[in-house]
Amino acid sequence: MPKSQLIDLSKLPPPDVLEHLDYEQLLQTLKNNLLEQNPELEPALGLESEPLTQLLNSYAYQTMLLRARVNDAAKSTMLSSAQGADLDNIASKYKVVRQQSETDMRLRERVQLAFHSLNTAGTEKSYRYHTLSTDERVKDVHVASPLPCHIVLTILSNESAKGAPSDELINKLAVTFGLKAGDQTRVSEVLEAQKIRPVGDRVEIVGAQVKEFELKANIKLERGPGHAQAKQQVLNHVTLFLQKHHGLGKHIKRSALFAALHQAGVEEVELISPNSNIELAVDEVAWCSNGIAGLSFEALA
């Protein structure tokens, strides 16, 4: 199943169980309730130094903290928002265990694919699940079937900046899908390989095709103070952009690069390279060879 077809959990609307917190509104509600029963207290509540006013302030703050704790508890029960150990417990319901150093985002995706682990890897979804579950070094995978019973797994790894998988990782995947003999002394490994790959499937495991590009841009900063902060903002956003777009089939659009480069405090951006959009096939990955080193800054006097 292509990642684009999975439910994007980050785009789900906030659940109704979460309460919007507004301290001022909560304090005003408390004051209104008190004044309904004791209208003679209105002059006193207008004074911040009045002990009764301070007591209401304290009570409103504590109530807001309690409601925030309820919100956090509700979030911890949902796949879209649970983190850390809370997410681990949700994953355990689907018999999915966090891999060493696996991020929450990657674990959420495997949980979404977990039901496909109940079958052999005959479908695109189950091949994706079993590949991601083999090793946390698999950053992304594309599943294709150019011919009947011919399966090609394109692997993007997080072992290197480019994303090329190591021979050791390829061999481990080959053992998982029964293409190579693993530990034949352990019956469990032999049976597991037989369970994962259908007998008739011919599986080919290859590394992602890397499309290398350089990032070059001249950035003019606005007149006035804050040049260091503006520059750091640009560097942070561009770094995040490159990280998010280092995936299979993720195009590099110049308009998106302009958005990352044109942060608060920037007067003008000249994007030299890439000079056109970088369109990728589903088994290709874009890699910026020079990172943020190609960005030059000029502060307008």
N, C-alpha and C positions, 0 to 999 in steps of 0.2 A: 504493500500500500504506500504510495508516495506520501511524503510528509505533508504535502499541501492538502491531502484529502483527510487527514486527521482533524478532529475538532481542535481548533485553536483555543485552548483553555483561557488564554490571556484576553480574548475578546468576548468572553461570556459576560453578560450584565451582572452587576452585584446582586447576590441573592436577597430576597425580601427579608430574610431573617436578620440581616445586618442593619443596625440602626444608625442613622446619621447623628453625629454628635456635635452639639453646638452649646458651648458653655454659657454664653450670654442668654440664649433662649431658655436654657434650663434654669438659670438663676432668676430670670424674669417670671417663669412659671411658678417657682417657689414663692416669690414675692407676691404674685397675684393671689395664690391660694391662701397665703397668710392674711393678706389684706381683706379678702372676702369675709373672713371670720373676725378680723380685728381691724376695721378701717381706721381706728384711732392711731394705729402705728405708722401711718403713712409719712408723717413728718420725720419720724425717727429713721425709717428705712431710706430716706433721702440723704442721710449722713454716712459717709464711708467710715468714720471713726466710731460709729455706734456699734456696741458689742453685738447687737442682734443682727446688724448688717454683715458683720464679719463672720458670725456663725452661719448665716445663710450662704455666704461665699464659700466657706469651708465645706458645708454640706453639699453644695452644688458641685464642687470640685471632686469630692469623694464619690458622689453619685456618677459623675462622668467617668471616673476611673473604673468603677464597677461595670458600667455599661460597655466600656472599651474592652474590659476583660471578657465579657460575654461575647462580644464581636469576635475577639481573637479565638475564643473556644469554638465558636461556630466555624470560623475559617479553618481550624485545624482538622475538621472532619470532612473537608471537601478536597477532592483531588486537585482542583484548579488552584487552591491557595495554601494547602498544607505544606509545611516545610520540615526538613530535618527528620527527627524521630517520629513526628506526627505522620509525615508522608511514608516513612518506613512501615508504620503500623497499617496504613491503608493498603500499601502494596502487598503486605503479607496476606491480606484477604484473597488476593489473586495469585498467591504462591510465587510472588516476585520478590527477590531479595536484592537490595542495593549492592552494586559492585563497588570495589574499593575505589575511592575518589570519584565516584559517579555523581554528577550534578543532579539537583532536583528536577530540572527541566528534562534531562534525558530519562530519568526514572519515571516521570509522568508519562512519557511517550511509551515506554515499555509496558506500563500498566494498561494503557489504552489498547495495546496490542496483545495483552496477556491471554485472552480467550483463544487466540490463534495458536497458542502453544499446546493446546489440547489435541491438535491434529499434527500429522506430519507436515513438513515444509512444502507441501504441494502448491499452496497458494502464494501469491505475492506477499500478502500480509504476514503469513507464518514464516516465510523465508526472512523477511525483515526482522521479525521478532527474534528468531533463533540466531541471526547474525549479530544483532545488537547485544543479545544476552550471552554470547560466547566470551566477549572480552570488552572491557570498558574503553580500550584503545580504539574501538570502532566508533568514529565520530558520526559517520553517515554511511548509508548503503543504498544503492539503487538496484532493484531487481528487474531483470528483463528476460524475456523468452523469445529469442529471434526465430527459433524453430521448435516444433513440438518436442517436449521432454528435454530441451536444451535450455539450461538456466545459467544466466550470467550475473554474477554478483559483483558490482563495482564498489570497491571499498575506499572510503575516505578515512584516513587515520589522524589521530591527534598526537602521533609520535613525533612528527616534524612540522616545521612551519608550512611546508608545501602541502602536506597531507598524504604523502606517499606511505603506504603500509610497508612494514618491514617483512622480511622473509619469514621471521619467526611468527608474526601475526598471521600471515597467509597460511603457514603450515598448521597453526592452531585451528584456523577455520576449516582447513581441509580435513583435519581429524574429526572436527565436530560433525561435518557432513558426510563422514565415512569415505572420503576420497583417499585417505591415507590411514594406515594402521596406527592406532594410538597405543595405549598401555593394554596389550592383549592379555595381561595377567589379571586385569580387573574386568570382571564380567559386566559390571555396571556400565563401563565406558563403551564396550562393544554393543550392548543393548541400546544404549542411548543414541549412538550413531545410527543404528538401524531404525530407531523410532523417528528420528528427525527427517532423514532424506527418503523420499519414496524410491522404491527399487528401480523404477524405470527412468528416473531423472539423471541427466548428465550435467553435473554442476561445474561451472568454470568460475574461478575467483581471480579477479584482476584489480589492479589499482586504478584510481581515478585519473583521468586525463587532465593535466594541469595546464591552464591557460594563463601564462605569466604576463603581467603588465606592470608598468611603472606609474607612480603617482607623482605628478609635478604640478605645483600651483604657486602663484605669487599672491600673497594676501596683504592688503593694505589695511592698517588699523586706523580707527578714527582718531581725530585730534583729541588731546586731553589726557587725563590720567587713566590708569587701569589697563595699560598695554599688556602687562605680564599676565593679568587675569584673563584678558580676552584671548591671548595666545594659548594659554593653558586650556581654555574652553574649547578652542578649535582642535587642539591636539587630542583632547579626551574624546570628543565626538567623532573625529576621524578614526581613531583607534577602535572605538566601539563599532563604527560602521564596517571597518575591515573585518573585524571578528565575526559580526553577524552575517556577513556575506561570504564567509569562507565555508561554503557548503555546496553540495552537488546541485547543479542547475540554477544557482542563484546569480542572476544577471547583475552586472554593474552598470547602473544608469548614471549618466552625467548629472541629471537633474537631482538625483539623490546625493551625489557627491557635493554639488553646490550647496544643498541644504545642510550638509554636515560641516562644510567649510565656512558658511556665512552665519556665524554666531554673533551674539550681542557684542558690540564694540568693533565689528569689522565694517570697513567702509566699502571695500571692493574686492572681488575675487577674480583672478585670471587662472582658469583651469587649463593647463597646457597639455597634460597627459593624464588619462586617456583622452584622445581627441574625438572619440565616438563611443557610443554604448558598446559594452562587451556582452554579447549574447552567447549563452552557454547551452550546450546540449545537456540532457539529463544525467550524463555520466561524466561531465566536466566540472572542474572547480577553478575559480579565478583566484590567483595568488599575486598579491602585490609584493614585488621583490625588494622594494626599498622602503616599504612602510611609510612612516611619517618623515623620513629623512629628506624627501623631495619637496617639503613645504618650506617656503621662504617668506619671511615677514618683514614688512616695512611700516614703520610708525610715521604717520603724517605729522609734520611739524606744525 
